[in-house]
Amino acid sequence: MHRDATVAPIGGPVSEVVTVAKRDLKAGERLDGVGGFCAYGLIDSAVAARRIAALPIGLSEGCVLRRDIAKDEALSFDDVISPPGRLAEALWREQNTRWPLPTIGSRAAPARELQTGEVG
């Protein structure tokens, strides 16, 4: 109405909604996506999510588990086989290329960092 932006981008993603197991999941299970019985989403900083290659909840539907996953464990791309040829995943990967995040190291984030966003 007044041509004032209510939300303005700051130059790339700052958070991700990562996929977390609702229950113990078995290798070979197919994830049912947002609102399903397999997983829920938790918001995390984009830096922490990328550090562990976290699977975004929006890309979880149709993925098949490579290994057993314990309840409340965050899932990574390494844990799943993604359906081939998904446009949403291709666009998500293009977005990450366009807005790279600072390199923080290759260690997995401790649970405290995932819950609080604190590094250290």
N, C-alpha and C positions, 0 to 999 in steps of 0.2 A: 504494500500500500504506500509506504513512504520510501520505497526502494532501499531500505536498510536491511542488510543481511542479518538474519537471526542466528544463523550458524554459518561460519566461514571456515573453509579448509585451511590447515596450517602447513600444507606441503607434504602430505602423505599420511599413511595409516599410523595411528598411535596405539591402537588396541586391536585385539582379536578375540573372538569367542571360540575357545578351544573345546574340543570334544572330550568328555569325561564319562567313564563307564558307570551306568546306573546300577549295575549288578556285575557279578563275575561273568565274563564273556569267554567263549571257547573259540579256539582257532577254527576257521572255516565258517563262522557265523557271518551273516550279511547284516550290516547296520541299517536301521530303518529311518535314520535321519531325524530332523527336528520334530519334537513332539512324540517320538516313538518310545519304545520300551527298552532300547539298548543303551542310550546315552543322553546326557544333558550337556548344556553349555555353561562355561564359566568365562567371564571376561578377564583378560590378562593384558599386560602391556605387549605391544607388538614385538619389542625386543626380546622379552622372555619367551614368548610363543615361538618366535623364529629360532631362538637358541636351541630349543628342543624339537624343532620341526613339527610343532603341534598341528594336528589336523583340525582345521576350522569346522565348526558344527555344520555350517552351510554346505560343506563339501563331503559330509560323512555318509549321506544316503547312498546305498548301493555298494559301499566299500566292503570288502571281505577281509576278515581278520587273518593275519599270518600266524599269530600266536595267541595264547590265552592272555587275557587282560583282567586284572583284579578290579573289584568294585572300587570306585572313586579314583582310579588311575587315569591320568591324561593320556590320550592316544596321539601317536605321531604318524607321519606319513610312512615311516619305516614299519609300522605295525599293520598296515593295510595294503590291499591291492585295490587300487582305484578303478572304477569302470573306465574303459578306454574311450577317448574322443569326447570328453565332457567340455563344453564351451566354458562353463563357469570356472572350472579348474584352470583352463588355459588363460582366462582373463585374470584370475587371481595371481597366477604365476607372472603374467605380464606386468601387473600392478607392482609386484614385489621387485621386479627388475627395474621398473621406472623409478621407484622410490626405495632405494636400498637403505637398510638400517645400518648403524655403526656396528662394526665387528667387536664382539665382546669376548670371544673365546669359544672353545668348543665344548666346555663342560656342561653337563645337564644342570638345569636350575633346581636347587633344593626346594622342597615344598614351601618353605617360608617365603622364598622369592616369588613363587607362583601365587601365593595368597596375599602378599603385602606389596609386591612390586619392589621391595628393597633388595639391593644388591650388596653383598659384603659378607 
